[in-house]
Amino acid sequence: MKYTYTINGMHCNSCRTKVENALNSIEGAEAEVTLDPPKAEISMQEPIQISQFQEVIAQAGNYTIKVFNPNDLKLKVTETVAPAPPPNAVGKYYCPMFCEGDKVYDEPGNCPVCGMDLVTVEASEEEENKSYTDLEHKMKIALLFTIPVFIIAMSDMIPNNPLMIITDMKTWNWIQFGLSLPVVFYAAWMFFKRAWKSVVTWNLNMFTLIGIGSGMAFLFSIFGLLFPEIFPAEFKTDGGSVHLYFEATTVILSLVLLGQLLEAKAHNKTSGALKELMKLAPVEAVLVLDGKDKVISIHDIKKGDLLRVKPGDKIPVDGKIVEGESTIDESMISGEPIPVDKKADDAVVAGTINGNQSFIMVAEKVGSETLLSQIIQMVNDASRSRAPIQKLADKIAKYFVPAVVAVSVITFLVWAKFGPEENALMYGFINAVAVLIIACPCALGLATPMSVMVGVGKGAQSGILIKNAEALEKMDKVNVLVTDKTGTITEGKPSVEKLYAIHNNEDELLQIIASLNQYSEHPLAQAVVHFAEVKNIKLSETKQFESVTGKGVVGMVSNKKVALGNKKLMDELKVSVEESLEKQATAEQKLGKTVSYISIDETAAGFVTITDAIKKNSVKAIKTLINQGVEVIMLTGDNKNTAKAVADQLHLSSFVADCLPQDKLKVIQKWQSEGKIVAMAGDGINDAPALAQADIGIAMGTGTDVAIESAKITLVKGDLQGIVKAKQLSHAVMKNIHQNLFFAFFYNILGIPVAAGILYPFFGILLSPMIAALAMSFSSVSVIANALRLRNLKL
């Protein structure tokens, strides 16, 4: 018997192998696992419980197994970007913010630290939306019952209270009590549960204050309703009934619920870029097989497949065009509105839209390997990451809650001692509750994550992929930019301009060096090979090929020892370069061209001159950064003369030539030792160590996977103008966070003394719990609205 299962948590072929080996370790099971789609075909003679499969794969890593459902394929993109759950989260619930690390719970509920709804491994898209739907439903219930309570309570302010015509105040008080029950015990009961958890775990937060404040008001009202005779006269109205605060309770809870709903809605809006990116992935593709077209699922595409992309279709996976040409709209990925012309050998990206011509492409990256999937993954990870500045807000909040409770107690005691003789206790109680409510740090908790989420989404829409909130914050502080030259400042598409031969015929020398370079992926090598192809020169077999990092290449061509590289390579091989040859090479270098010396059998044979055009945006971007006070330093493996020519053209004050990978690392470490915040921009494998060492590694999206993986920010378009945009975005987000923190502290600092009654001796002004709740809610709304302004930022 053969059964099919879905495997979640696999991200690479290594994961697939681990899962397959784990399943095959079970006696009686023969498993074949595929990565894309993530399925396991398991043959077994006798039925084996799925729990047994889960047990063995959980030991192999963060993997889960469930019975295969065809609908799973529709959620493929969602599954590939979901943050990995804790290893022991199967059948359990955990906080999506990982506030308590890998801690899990047996039942659904709320995180005791951040208050977010706990999630489960098996959560579907519908379940993820359930939280917002539930909040919306509870908000409607709260409004339905709170508005009548509010009207009844406020009717006392109307001359000749019209409600008294219907029945007396005692009856209306009972009606208020009945109407408040659905609000307290259904719509807002989660707040009291969170408050209790926060006290038990001593993770004090805004729900601590909400629970204590509204809970005290509600309990006081119940006792006043049920046992009015035990209250002294100062707690009663002229009619003999006790002053009740059901309206304060329900309004407070409803306003807090409104803040939660607005936060959930804002989160949906800020993740709009992520959802739009997910929509970019097409469902089907056209496979070209044996000269015929066949429509297949996007998940059935394999590397090397030939795919036909028709006019107006979305490109299914990453690859390159092998036949035909077209114009492609890449705006949703790069942020650039102008369509890009593509021809044979040009790269195309999944999710971009083909123009009015058909072409055939070869699939090179599929599933989670595509740039689109990586973008989705990075946006998703960054949206739940925390900026260092948030640690300050969290630390303040931890001490803020007990301080506020203490102020509330002091407020009650002071009013009870020195308040009006007739109603001192009532004044003390009202003002104590007002202090608890207005001091709620709800806005403080929203200040940072709201801005980060909106900023990350805005960046993704503009082709700036930010891995985490820390990178977003640090980018604003960057004062040194270290940048690679080839592929970063320049196009990275060098071309041969001149071949200078001393003894050999030029075509003969070209045939030798092109043969040597045919196995190298270096851009300079490819330029030489392409130059030979244009001249229809047939290449020979190369043996003992070796790439010497940062220097060049060596190998055996037609039984001759051939080397092609810079002066360092010639010196290393002890090749003597004639003075006249070196003089000519130096003249070319001073013009900003790259010169590679050629040696045959340890004798200098000439040189090849290669040019690499500077990107159009590089000059403008570097000028802008310098004007902003950023010192820009260019690193290159080129010689000093070539580097200086490029540096002069860009008006750079500093550059480092003849740079090896370890040299780039040392340059960054040197600047960091001087207290500078260093950003490194690069695109190659040799840039990866420097990108990882820098405070902010910035990878060109046109570069290698290793560079992108090592960086904290990736620029999809791959030019330095993206750094200007990233710094502008970072500055705007940090400014927005500071504004939000001001809003939060402003309301608290201003509101607490007023709520405590400090203005009463001078102006007779007091703050009721209901007005306190309104002010607290307004602070949250202010923070959310301010954060959402970032969506209108022009980059």
C-alpha positions, 0 to 999 in steps of 0.5 A: 500500500502506498500513501501520500503525505505533506511535509512542512518545514523543508527548505533545501535538498539537505532537508529532503534527505534528512526527512527521507532517511528518517522515514526509511528508518522505520521498519516496514516503510519505504519512503520517497520524498520530494522537495517541490512539491513537499511530499512523501510517498510512503509504501508500507505492508502494514498500516503505520500511525502518522504519529510514528512518522512525526516522531522520527522526522521531529528528531531530524529537525523542525519538520511536520507531517500530515495526510496529503490534501490537494488544496495544500498545493494552493497554499505552497507560497504561504507555507514556504514563507512561514516562520519555522515553529518551535520543534515541539510545536506539533499539536501545540500553540505558540506565540508567533513573535517567539516572546518566550522562545520555543515555549508552547501551550496545550490550548489556544489563548494569548501570549502572556508577554505580548498579548498576541493570539497563540497560533498552531502549526496546522493553522490555515489561511482561514484560521489566521484571519479568524483572529481579526474576524473574532475581534470585529464580531466582539467589537460589534457586540461591545458597541451594541451593549455599550451605547445603551449603557452610555446613554442611560448613564449620561441621561443624568446630564440632561435637564428633566431626565426623560428616562425617569419618565419611563422608570426610576434610576434603580431600575435603570441601574439594573438594566445597565448591569444586564447590558454590561454583562455581554461586554465584560464576560464575552466581548472583553473577557480576553483582557481580564485573562491576559491581565491575570496571566501578566500578574501570575508571570509578572510580565506586567503590561497594558492589560494589567492596567486595563484589568485592574482599572475596569475590573475595579470599576465593575466590582464597585458597581456590582456591590453598589447595586446589590448592597447599597445599604453598606455604602456610606452616604457620600457614595450615594445620589440624592435618590439613595442609589449608589453612584455606579460606573457600569458605563465607565467599565463598558466604555473603557473595555470597548475603547481598548477593544477598538484599539486592538481591532485597529491594530489588527486592521493596520497589521493587515494593511501593512502586510499588503505588500506581502500579500500582493507579492504572493499574488504575483506567483502564477498558478500554472505554466506552459511546459515545452516537451518534445516540441509540444506545449503542455499546461502544468502546475507551477509546483511541477516545474523542475530545474532545466524545464523549457517553459513557454511564456505567452504575451501578458502571462506572468513568468512562472519561475526564475530562469533565462530566455533561450529563444525569442525576446520580449519586453517585461514589466518588472515594476512589482519586483524592482519598483521601476515603472519602465518595462525592460527589454529582454533577449536570449540569455537574459535573466527573467524573474518569477512574478514579473509580467511578459509584454506582447511577445512570446518566448521560451525560457529555461527554469533555473530556480524553482519553488522557494529558490526563486527571488519572489519566494525569497522576497516573501520570506524576507518581508515575512521575517522582518515584519515580526522582527524587533528593533533595538529601540523597542527594547528600551520601550519594553524595559520602560513598560516593565517598570512603568506598570508597578509605578502606575499602580503605586501612583494609583494607590497613593492617589486613593490614599491622598484623596481619602485623607485630604479630599472633600469631607462628604465624598473623599472615598468616592473621589479617591476611588474615581481618580485611582481608577482614572490613573490606572486607565490613562496610564495604559502603555498600549501606545508604547507597545505599538510605537515601534512594531507598527512603524517597522511593519509599515516600513518593511512593506514600503521597502518591499514595494520599492525593491528594498528587501530588509531582513530585520528591524535591526537593519532598518534602524542601523541604516539610519546611523550609517556614516561610512559606505564601503562598496565593491566596484564591479557589479555594484558601481559598474554594470558588472558586464565587462567587455574586451576593448583591446588585445595587445600581443607581443610575439603571437598573432592576436587571434592566436593569443585570443584563442589561447586565453579564451580557451583558458577562461571557458571554465571560469564564471568570473565576469572578466573571463566571460568577457574574453570568451564572448569576445572570442565567440564574436570572432568565431574562434574555436576553443581548445581543451584546457587542463589543470585549470585553477582560479587564483582568488583575487589574482587571475587564472592559470591552466594548460592549453595545448600543452602550454602553461598559460596565465591570465591575471593582474601584476600580482599573479605575474609576480607570483609566477615569477613572470618578467614583464617588459618595461615597455609592456608595463608602460602601455598597460599602465596607460590603459589603467589610467583611463579607468580600464582593467588590464590583465597580463598574459603569460605563456610558459612563464613568458609575458605575451601581452595583455587584454584591456577590459572595460566595465561601464559605470551604472547610470545611477552610481554617480548620482547616488554617491553624490547624494550620500556624500552630501548626506555626510556618508563617507564612500569608499570603493574597494576593488581587485583592480590595480591602483591606476584603474581604481583611481580613474573610476574614483576620480570620475565618481569624485570619491575621496578614498579607495582601496585597489588590489583588494582581496576578500580578506582585505575587504574584511580588514578595511571594514574592521578598521573603520568599525574600530574607529567607532564608525557605523559601516555599510558594505555594498557588494554582489559577489561570493568574494564580498560575502565575508565583508557583507557579514562583518559590516554593520549593514550588509547590502547585497545587489539583487543581481548578485550571487545567492551567497552575497544575498544570504550574507547581507541584511538588506538586498536591493532588487534592482542592484544599483546604488540609488537603492542605498539612497532610498534605503537610508531615506526609508530608515530615517523616515521609520526612525523619525516615525518611531520617535514620534510614536514614542513621544505620543505614548509618553506625552499622553502618559506624562500629561494624563497621569497627574491630571487623572490623579487630580492635581488640577482640582485644588486650582481649577476644580478639574477632575478626569473621570475613568471614561474620559481617561479611557478615551484619552488612552485609546486616542494615544493608540489611534495616534500611533497607528495613524502616524505609522500608516503615514509611512505608506505615503513616503516617496522614495 
